[in-house]
Amino acid sequence: MNIIVTENYETLSEEAAKRIAEVIKNKPNAVLGLATGSTPVGMYKKLVEYNRENQIDFSQVTTFNLDEYIGIPSEHSQSYRYFMDHHLFNHINIDYKRTHVPNGMAKDIKVECEAYDERIRSHGGIDIQVLGIGNNGHIGFNEPDSSLIVGTHVTELTEDTIQANSRFFNTISEVPTKAITMGIGDIMKAKEVILLASGNSKADIISKLLEDKIDTHIPASLLQAHPNVTIIVDQQAGKHL
Ligand code: PGA
């Protein structure tokens, strides 16, 4: 795995956005795998800037998001569809029809999961997958467990994750307890992965993920088996490296 330690959050965001820009320059119809959470917000801001300055053209780009809560509609301010529209899609020249976020309100969630994987396949797979990391080592909503699932599936969020995400809701009881997430196999099939982590609270999990063993209780550790991963951390998240 390649590791880049940047001076601060601003330079981390720039580093990640530059890599995405390069991928799109080399392949204008690139397929991006995107993540939500606080960490990639700065990267999205940069991508919007680059698009405004005509440094990136999103007109032929397709995107697939990692995950979505089950049970809150896309117009809800905490849905991941809303997040993506607000931070990226509404501000760039992307064809909105090419942006994909799992539908957490689908009548038949199993069919939705299968169709999502099929859609990724039919676009030729993901060229670059952006990941954050949970304090518990989750990627997407692939939570620590004794086994992990390959394809897009329904997942029960752990107490840690519900607690961490409650900062965005009025009360913890409003936080959805289930989500749709791409599986570990979907992530491992991406041609390239960049994982971003910022701040002191991520320092322990970043050093664990890099320990020389794969453990399904730290889902991000599976990335050790991927041939093209770059971990981009700021000095705080990388302080044990
Ligand atoms: P964060 O979330 O970027 O808000 O820290 C990361 C994650 O839970 O995957």
Residues whose N, C-alpha, C, O or C-beta is under 5 A from the ligand:
A	BS01	PGA	T36 G37 S38 T39 G132 I133 G134 H138 G140
